[in-house]
Amino acid sequence: MEIEHRVLISIAGLTTTSLTTTSLTTTSLTTTKEFKLTSDDARTNDNYALRHACEEGHLDVAKWLVDEFKLTAKDARSKNNHASVESHANGHHHIFRWLVSRFDLE
């Protein structure tokens, strides 16, 4: 597989094009992003990370946040049960059921 990179360079009205061709012998590329998240970060803004993960349907992220940062039922209930209410409203019923079961929400 070949990838072409075309770069258009324009300096003071002069324009030139650069072409680079790269041959790849692998069939897949993997990109990894790494960041550091603290327990305080996970609980910032009334547990925004958990609320957003649940609201957007990211069960794997929600589970990771709960396990990694030891989030509690109090965390899950922040902002008037926002995580469970919004996960249900957005059709992520599997997340809603997980929250209710995990944190014994009523």
N, C-alpha and C positions, 0 to 999 in steps of 0.2 A: 504494500500500500504506500502510495506517495502522497505527501501533503505539500501543497504549494503555499508559500507565504508571500504575498505581495504587499509591499510597503510603499506608499506614495509619500514622497518627501517634497515639501514646498517651502523654499526659503527665499525671501525677498523677490517673489514673483517667478523664480526659476523652479521648474517642476521636473522631478526625475522619478522613475519607478525602479524599485529593486525587486528582483525575483529570486527566491531561494526555494529549492526543492529538497525535501528530506525524505529518505526512504526509511520505512519502519518495517521491522521484521516481526514485531509482536502483533497479535490480533486484538489486544485490548489495552486500554490505558486506564490507570487508576489514579484518582486525585484524592488526596487526604488533606483535610484542614484540621488543624489542632488549635485549641484554645484552652485557657485555664478558667475554670468557673469555681468560685468559692461558695460555701454554704450561704454566706451573706448575699452573694450575687443571685443565687437561686431563690432567695426569699425577698429580693428587692421588689418594691412597688406592689406590695400585697401578693407575692408569689406569682408575678407576671409570667415567668417561664412555664410553670405548670399550667396556669390558666390558658396561655396561648397554645401550648402543645395540645391540650384537651379540646380547645375550641376549633383548632385546625385539623384534628383527627390523627395526631401523631402519638399513638399508644406506646410505641417503643420509647419515645423520648420521655413521655410522662412516667412510664415505669422506671426508666433510668434515673430521672430526677428524684423520684420518691425513694428509690433504693440508695442512690449515691449520697443524697443529702439528708436522709432520714426524715423526710417530710411526714408530717402527722395529719390527723383529721382536721386539726385547727388550720393547718396550711391549706388543705383541700377545700375547707369551707370559706376561705378568705373572699372578700368582696361579695358577701351574701350568696355563697355557693356558686360563684360564677363558673368555675370549671365544669361542674356537673350540669348546670342549667344550659350553658352555651354548647357543650358537647352534644347534649340531647337536641337542642334547637337546630343545630347544624347537621343533624342526621347521623352523628357518630355514636350510635346507641351502644356499641361494644365498649366504648370508653365510658359512657355513662354507667353501664352495668359494672364495669371494673371499679370505678370510683365508689359506687354504692357498696359493693362487696368489700373492697379493700379497707374502706374507712368507716364502714357501718353507718353510712349516711341514710337519713330518713327523708 
